[in-house]
Amino acid sequence: MKTDVLKSIRETEEKYQEMIRDAQAERKKSLSDAELEAENLVQKAEKDARDHRNQRLVDARAEAQNRYAEIIKEGEARAETLKAQGNKNHAKAVDFVVSRFRERLHVKA
C-alpha cells in the first residue's frame, strides 16, 4: 500500500514536471512568435514610411514642376506684353531720337 502511494506520488510529480516542460516550451514558442510578429510589424511600418516619403517627394516634385511651368508662362506673357508695348512706341522713339539728334546738329528739315 505504501509503495502504491509513493508510486502514485511519483507519477503525479512526473506528470506535473511534464506539464511544466510543456508550458515552458509553449512560452518560448509564444515569445518567439511575438518577436517575429513584432519584427514584421516594424519592417512593415518602415516600408510604409519609406513609401509615404517617396510619394510625398513625387507629389512635391510635381507641384514644383507645375509652379515652374506657371512662372515660365507668366514670364513669357509679361515679355510679350513688354515687347508689344516696345513695338508700339518704336516709331515714336525713333522720331524722338532723330529729332534730338537734329537739334544737336542744328539741322532743320
Phi, psi and omega per residue, in radians:
M1 nan -0.798 3.131
K2 -1.077 -0.697 3.128
T3 -1.185 -0.597 3.091
D4 -1.133 -0.712 3.130
V5 -1.156 -0.782 3.127
L6 -1.126 -0.709 3.112
K7 -1.099 -0.711 3.127
S8 -1.146 -0.717 3.109
I9 -1.109 -0.780 -3.137
R10 -1.081 -0.765 3.129
E11 -1.098 -0.728 3.117
T12 -1.113 -0.753 3.096
E13 -1.076 -0.726 3.125
E14 -1.113 -0.715 3.103
K15 -1.085 -0.769 3.132
Y16 -1.149 -0.675 3.092
Q17 -1.101 -0.721 3.102
E18 -1.139 -0.710 3.111
M19 -1.114 -0.679 3.123
I20 -1.144 -0.770 3.107
R21 -1.074 -0.761 3.118
D22 -1.085 -0.737 3.136
A23 -1.128 -0.714 3.117
Q24 -1.162 -0.697 3.106
A25 -1.134 -0.733 3.110
E26 -1.115 -0.677 3.101
R27 -1.090 -0.796 3.116
K28 -1.073 -0.747 3.127
K29 -1.112 -0.750 3.131
S30 -1.096 -0.741 3.106
L31 -1.117 -0.748 3.133
S32 -1.098 -0.775 3.109
D33 -1.093 -0.710 -3.139
A34 -1.150 -0.717 3.115
E35 -1.128 -0.724 3.111
L36 -1.109 -0.769 3.119
E37 -1.111 -0.713 3.120
A38 -1.111 -0.745 3.118
E39 -1.088 -0.735 3.105
N40 -1.097 -0.719 3.120
L41 -1.120 -0.711 3.117
V42 -1.113 -0.799 3.139
Q43 -1.087 -0.718 3.125
K44 -1.134 -0.730 3.120
A45 -1.101 -0.726 3.113
E46 -1.130 -0.731 3.112
K47 -1.112 -0.773 3.113
D48 -1.059 -0.699 3.126
A49 -1.137 -0.758 3.102
R50 -1.093 -0.784 3.133
D51 -1.065 -0.740 3.131
H52 -1.117 -0.771 3.114
R53 -1.066 -0.787 -3.141
N54 -1.098 -0.702 3.120
Q55 -1.150 -0.690 3.102
R56 -1.101 -0.682 3.102
L57 -1.131 -0.746 3.105
V58 -1.059 -0.808 3.138
D59 -1.085 -0.752 -3.127
A60 -1.144 -0.699 3.111
R61 -1.134 -0.714 3.122
A62 -1.122 -0.735 3.113
E63 -1.114 -0.735 3.117
A64 -1.121 -0.718 3.124
Q65 -1.114 -0.722 3.101
N66 -1.109 -0.745 3.136
R67 -1.143 -0.705 3.098
Y68 -1.039 -0.820 -3.141
A69 -1.100 -0.657 3.116
E70 -1.129 -0.766 3.134
I71 -1.122 -0.761 3.113
I72 -1.064 -0.768 -3.134
K73 -1.091 -0.759 3.111
E74 -1.106 -0.724 3.130
G75 -1.122 -0.739 3.114
E76 -1.131 -0.702 3.108
A77 -1.118 -0.742 3.120
R78 -1.118 -0.722 3.120
A79 -1.105 -0.725 3.104
E80 -1.104 -0.715 3.115
T81 -1.088 -0.821 3.136
L82 -1.112 -0.690 3.117
K83 -1.121 -0.734 3.125
A84 -1.121 -0.742 3.115
Q85 -1.125 -0.699 3.119
G86 -1.126 -0.764 3.116
N87 -1.127 -0.631 3.140
K88 -1.101 -0.676 -3.099
N89 -1.649 0.057 -3.077
H90 -1.029 -0.868 -3.112
A91 -1.087 -0.744 3.123
K92 -1.097 -0.730 -3.120
A93 -1.129 -0.731 3.117
V94 -1.090 -0.843 3.119
D95 -1.017 -0.730 -3.133
F96 -1.108 -0.812 -3.132
V97 -1.114 -0.750 3.141
V98 -1.117 -0.752 -3.133
S99 -1.138 -0.677 3.094
R100 -1.154 -0.682 3.110
F101 -1.095 -0.758 3.130
R102 -1.129 -0.691 3.115
E103 -1.063 -0.698 -3.129
R104 -1.178 -0.626 -3.136
L105 -1.579 -0.045 -3.118
H106 1.047 0.779 3.131
V107 -1.748 2.418 3.089
K108 -2.057 2.393 3.135
A109 -2.218 nan nan
